[in-house]
Amino acid sequence: MDNISRRSLISAGLGAGLVAALPGAATATSIADDAGLRTDPFMLGIASGEPWPDGFVIWTRLAVDPLAEDGLGGMPSRQVPVAWEVAEDANMRTVVARGVEHARIETAHSVHVELKGLKPGREYFYRFRSGRHISQVGRTLTAPAPHETPAALAMAFASCSQYEHGYFTAYTRLAQDHPDLVLHLGDYLYEYKKDSYVIGGGNPRDHQGPETTTLQGYRQRHAQYKSDADLQAAHAIAPWLVVWDDHEVDNNWADEVPENRDVGQLNDTTDRFRQRRAAAFQAYYENMPLRASSVPAGFDMKIYRTIQWGQLANFHMMDTRQYRDDQLAGDGWKKNVAERLAENRTITGTEQEKWLLDGFKNSTQRWDILGQQVFFAERDRAQALDVDDVSMDGWDGYAASRRRITQGWLDAKVRNAVVLTGDVHRNWANELKVDYKDPASPVVGSELVCTSITSTGNGSGSTTDPTMAWNPHLKFYNDSRGYVNTRITKDVMTADFRVLDYVTTPGSPVSTKASFRIQDGVPGLQA
């Protein structure tokens, strides 16, 4: 279909007749008005995610005062009925599903509707209503039927949106590119309090509230981010697949180990960090279009899963935080840490590793795509052959774990393996090997690393990194802000690195800095 602008989607959501069309809508209107919702409760927008062949999740969270300190968005201490409907057209005339859910204070008045019984490989539209208030209209899709191979999929991916470091113009530009699927690879929000993570020239915006450690704090922070119109535009244009990285909880956390243990103002003991993690997970679920299978159980929450796009692609969405061993040598970049090569070290945990390797063995899809968080290829800052200088937080700090995953897709004869990565606030395009120390080791896959939406500010625009000279598998680097667009067909996957001129003021134009092709059956990158 033709591109639909955010303005037209919003306008379509303001048509009359929803109350009359929805079962129980008159009752919902009456109760909502009695609950005091005189102000628009859809200030946090809407979203969809988790596309399956017969359905998807649609989401909203009610708030009339998003920055309320208690994290509850100024909502009354009672459940509020929310009517929803799904249609085949943006004007919401051909309604195919409708119902009423209740937004409850126990989940910060969030609503998750898991749709079933829809047609595969179709475009749908959805909206919500509470009382007299109607949300904007969102666009979403079902995945193709399991046996079908669609002609193409337009998929965008992004990461690292630090609210304080700039404006989320990249999200609006992403929406204007009209993807059919969006992957967010982590650092959807940041935990810091105002003035503790400051870019050169000062932050153009500030976080509200203290560093997030409590449920009310995480709820308030999610609400601040979800209040952003640019982010709302990106959520409204397509279904999302989300995974967290570290800042949704705490910088560089690893399993039950916080960044700062028994030191500093936060004094995170293991017990305190478990409580913090439980709070972060609860707020994350409440604010993301996730299925009930991801409802947290205390300080555990399962977010690794595979979404199939017919016979075209598998999206293996991973969690490289919750089950990893602690970073070695105090974290950061370190030289000659022999323990990083230990066979028993893991970044995935045993169960997730088995899930992924089994997924490779069972795959019949043309493309197997790993949506994950931290740098996968080896990136050695030391030029000397007898020295290595690598990041303890990325897969370099868990080298045997990386080798097992890479060998796993080779043993399973995966047709095309592509790793998608966020975290490092720079664009990279890399070729993957089993043995990076052997120049003759063949290329066995590709890695596309997206830069940040805003984190670290405007960027220099540079396309040169000195480490590329002695890491020949690192093919492209760029220090700008933006996201990556891909187009996936059975024959080729193309990737466009979309970059902004600036983020510290709103409204930047977007352009394509570089493009790469990955040919079916030919591991590696073609410019």
N, C-alpha and C positions, 0 to 999 in steps of 0.2 A: 504494500500500500504506500501511498505518498507519505512523506514525512509529516508528522503532526507536531506542531510546536507546543511548548508548555502552556502558552497563553490559550491556545484552542482547547487543550485538554482541560484546563481550569474552567473555561467558559462552558464547555459541554457539561460540567458537573453542576451548573447552576440552573438547569432546566427544572420546570415544575412537574409535579405528578408523582414523585417518588413515594410520598407518604401513602397515597391511594394504592400504589402498586405493591406495597410490601405487606405481607401478613403480619398483623399485630403492630403495624407502624403507628396507628393512632394512639394505642396504649403507650408505645415507646415515646412518642412525642409528649404525651401528658406527663409521664413519669420524669422524663428529662427536664421539662420545664419546672416541675415541682422540685427537682433537685437543684434548681438555681442556675442552670446553664444559660445565662443571659448573654454570655460572651462565646464567641466561636471556640469550640473545644478542639478543633483540628489544626491547632497551631504547630504541631509537630509533623504534619504532613501524613503521607501514606506510603506504603511500600508493598512489593510482592517479592517472592523468592521461591526457591526449591521447586523448579518446574519438573513435573513428571508427565508422562503421556496423557494422563487423565485429569490433571489438576495442578495446583500450586497453592502457595500460602499467600493470603492477603493480610495486611497488617495496618493497624493504626494505634495510636496511644492518645488518649484524651488529656488535654491540659489547657487551662485558661490562664494560668500564670506559670509559664515554663520554668522560670528561674526561682521558684519558691524554695526556700532553704531546706524544707523537709523532704524535698525530692518528689512530692506528690502532685506538683503542677497546679496547685490551687483547687483541686477537685474535692467534691464533698465526700464524706466518709461513708459512702454507700455505693452499691453497684448501679451502673448507668446503662440502660439499654442502648445498643448501637445497631441500627439496621444497615445491611449491606446488600449490594447486588452486583452481578457480573453480567456483562452484555457482549454481544458480538460487534458492536459499533461504538464509536467514541461519543455519539449523541445519546447512548444508553436507551435506544428504542427497542432493540431486540434482546431482551433480558432472558438469560438462560439459567440463572440461579439467583436465589435471594434468601435472606433469612435475617434473624436477629440474634446477636450475641450480647453478653453482658460484660461490660468493663468493670473490673473489680479492684478495690483498693489494695488487695493482697498482691496484685501484679501491677501496681501503679497505673491502673485503668488502661492497660494495654489490651489489644484484641488481636488474636491470631485465628484466622479462619482457614482450615485446610479443605480446599475444594477437591471433590472427586466427581467422576462421571462425565467429565468434559471430553471433547474431541481432541485427538493428538495433533500436534503440529499446527496449532491454530493461534491466532492473535485474539486476545480478549481485552475488555476494559472493565474497570470496577470503580466503585465509590462507596462511601459510608454516609450515614445520616444519624444525627442525634438531636431530637427535638426539631427545631426549625433550621438547624445548621446542617449544611451539606459540605462534604469534603470536595476537593478537586477530583478529577477523574484520572485514574492511572491506566497505563498500558502494560500488558503482560502477555506471556505466551505459555502454552503447553509444549513439552518436549515432543519430538516425533515418536511415532510408534516404534517399538523395539526393533522391528525388522526393516524399517525404512531408512534410506540414505538420502537426506535432504540435499538439495543442490548446493546450499551454502549456509553458513552461520556467521553472523556479524557479532563478534564477542569483544568487549572492551574490558581491560583490567586496570586497577589502580590500587594505591596504598598510601598510608602516611599523610593524614590530613590534620596538621597541628593548627587548631583554630587561631591561636595567638600569632602565628607566623605569617598569616596572609589571608586573603579572601579566596573563597572556594570557586572562583570563576571556572576552574578546570572542570568541575562537575557540570556546570551549565554547558560548557563546550562539548563535553562527553555526551550529554543528552541531545544536543543539537546534531551530533553525528549519528544518532538514531540506532544504537546497537539493539540486538535482540536478546542479549545476555550480558550481564555485568558481573565480574568477579572482583571482590574486594579482599585483598590479601593481608590485611592487618593494619594496626595502628589507625583504626577508624576514629579514635579520639586519643587524647593524651591526659595523663593523670595530674600534671603539675598545677600548683597554685600560681597566681599572678606573680610575675617578675622573677620566677625561678629558672626559666628556660627562655633566654632572651637572645634574639638575633642582632647582628650589627645594625645600628641605626634605630634600634628599639622595636618592640612588637607593635604592629598596627591595631591589634585587638587584644583583649584580656579575657582570661578565664574568670568565671564567677565561682566563688567559694574556695575552701581550702583544698590541699592535695586530696585526691579521692582515696579514701580508705574505708568508708562506711557505705551502707546501702543507700542512704539518703544522698550522700555525696556523688556516687556513681550515677544515680538516677537524675540528679540535677545536671551533671555534666553531659549525659546523653541528651537531655532535653535542650541544653544550650546548643549542642551541635545540630540536633534535628530541627531546631528553629531556623536554621540557615536556609534561605530560599534556593541557593545554588544546589545544595545537597538534596533538598526536596525535589528539585527538577530531575536529578539523576535517578533518584528512587522511583519517580513516577513514570519514567520512560520505558523500563524493562525490568524483568525479574533479576534479582541479585542472588549470588552465592557468596556467602561471607565466611571468613575464618579470622580469628584474632591473631595478633602477634603478642608483643609484650605490653605496650602502653595501655591497652584496655584494662590491664591489671596494675602492673608495676614494671618499670624499666628493667629489661634483661632478666626477668624472673625465670626460674628453671624448676619445674615441678613444685616442690614445697619450699623452695629456697628463694627468699626475696632478694632484691638488689642489696639492701643494707640490713644485715642481720646483727641484732644486739648492739647497734651503734646508732648515733644520731638521734634526731628528734622523734622519728617514728618508732625506733627500737623494735623492729619486726622480729619477734620470736617466731618459732614455727607455728605455735598455736595462734598467735595474732595474725600471721600471714594466711593461715587456713581460713580464718574469719574474713580477712580482706578478700581472699580469692572467692569465697562463697558469695560475698556481697557483689563483687565485680561480675561474676558469672550470672547471678540472678538478674542484675540490671542489663547485662548483655542480652540475655534471652528476651527480656521484656521489650527491648528496643530494636530487635532484629526480626526479619520475616523468616523465622526458623520453624521447623516442624516440632510437634510434641516429643519426638524422639530425642530432641536436644534439650528438653527441660532439665535443669541442673538438679543434682542430688547432693546437697551440701556443697562441698568444695570440689566436686567432680562434675564435669559436663562434657558429653561426647559431641564433638563437632566434626570429627573426620567421617566422611561418607563419600560415596560415588554417585554422581548424577550422569545418566546416560543420555546422549543426544542421538537417539536412533543408532544406526550403524556407523554414523560419522565420527563420533568422539565419546570418550569417557572423560569426565572431569573428576579426578581424585582429589578431593579437598582435604588438606592435611592439617595436623596440629603438631607443630614443632616446639611447643612450650610445655604442655602439661605433663609430658611423660619423659622428658629428657633428663640425662645426667647433668649435674651442675657443671658450669663452665670451669675449665681448668685455669690454674695459675692466676686466680683473681679476676678472670675475664679480660676483655680488651684484646689488643694486638700483642702477641708475644712471640719470642724467638725460640726455636729449637725445643719445643715442648713435646718430648717423646711420647708422653702419655696420651696425646691426642690420637695416636695410631692404635691404641689398645683395642683388641678385638671385641671386648665386652662393652665398649662405650656405645651409647645409643642416643640419638636425638628424637627418635620416634617412639621408643618403648617397644617391647616384644610384641604385644598384641596388635598395635597399629602396623608394625612392620609386616607381620604375617598377613593382615588384611590387605595391605598394598601388594605384596608379592602374589597373593591369591588372586587379586584383581587383575594383575598382569597375566596370570595363567589362564584366567577365564575370559579374557578380552577377545572379542571378535571385531572390535571397532577399528576404523582406519587410523585414528589418532588417540593416543593415551596422554592426557594432559594433567600434570601435577600442579594444583594450585596450592602453593606453600609460601613460607614467609621469608626465610633467610638465604643468603648467597650460597648457591649449590656448587658451582665450579670452583676449582682451586684458584685462589687469588693470593699469590705469594709476593709480598713487598720487597723481599730480599733478592738481589740479583746474583749474589754469590751462590755457587752450587752447593756448598757445604753448610748453608744457613737457610732456614725457612722462617718467615715472619708472617703469620697468618692470624686471622680473627678467631678467637676462642668461642665466639657466639654463633658463627655460621657453621656450615657443614665441614669446613676445614678443621674445626675442633672436634669433629666426630667422624674421622676419615673412614673408619671401617664401616660405620653405618651407611655412609654414602656409597662405598664400594658394593655393599650388599644390595642396596636398592638398584644401583646401575647394573650390576651383574644380573639381578633379578629380571629386569626387562629384556636383557639379552637372552637369558635362558628360556624365557617364555616366548621368545620370538615376537615381541611387541613390534608392530609394523613401524610406528612413528612415535617416539617418546619426546615430549616437550615439557620442560619445567618452567613454570611461571613463578616469579619471585618479586617481593617488595623490599621493605626494610631499610635499604641503604641510601635512599634519597637521591639516587642517580640512575640514569638509564645505562644499561649494559646489554650486549648481545654476545652470548658465549657458546662455544662448542664444547660438548661434554665427552669425557673419556673415562675409561676404567682406571688407567694409570697415567697420571699427569706428568710423572717424572720421566716417562719413556716417550721420546719424540716420535717413535714409530707406532705408538699405541693409536688404534683407529678411532675416529670420531663415531660416537654411538648415539648421540642425541643433541638437543639444543636447549639453551636456557635464554629466556627473555626476561629481563629485569626492568620493572617500571620504576620511574623516579617517584618523588612524592607529589601529592596534590599541592602542599604548601610548605612542608617541614624544611627548615633551615632557610626559608626566605627565597628571594628572587633567583638565586643561582647565577653563575658566571656565564653560562652558555658554552663553556669550553667543551671540546670534543677530544681532548688529549689527556691521557693518564699515563705516567711514565712506566707503570708496571706492565703495560701491554707489550712492551719491547721484549721482556723475558717470560711473558705468559702468552704465547702466540694463539692460544685457544680463545683469548678474550678479544673479540672482533670489533666491538663498538663501545664507546663511552660518551656520555653527555651529561653536563651539569646544568640542567634546566628543570623547571617544574612541569608537570603534565600527567599524561596517562598513555596507554598503548591501545590502539585499535587493531583487531585482527579480523581477517576474513578466512574462514576455513571451508575448503571444499575437499572432495575425495582425492584430488590431485595435488593440491598445494595449500599451504598455510602462509598467508602474508601478514606481516606485522608492520604497522606504521607508528613510529614514536612521535606522538603529538605533544608539542611543547608550547609554553606560554612565554611571553616576553617579560612578564613581571607578575607578582602576586601580592605585593605589599599595598597596592591600590587595586580597586576592582576594575573589571571590564577588559582585561587583556585580550588581544586577538590570539588565535591559535594557529600553528603551522606544523608541518611534518618535517622533523629534523632528519630522519633517516627511515628507510624502509628495507625490510628483509623478506626473503622467500625461503620456505622450507619445503622442498619437493618431496612428494610421497615416495618413500622407499630410499631416499638419499639423505642420510643423517648429515646435519650441519647446515650452515647458513649461506645463502646467496644474497649478495647486496642487490 
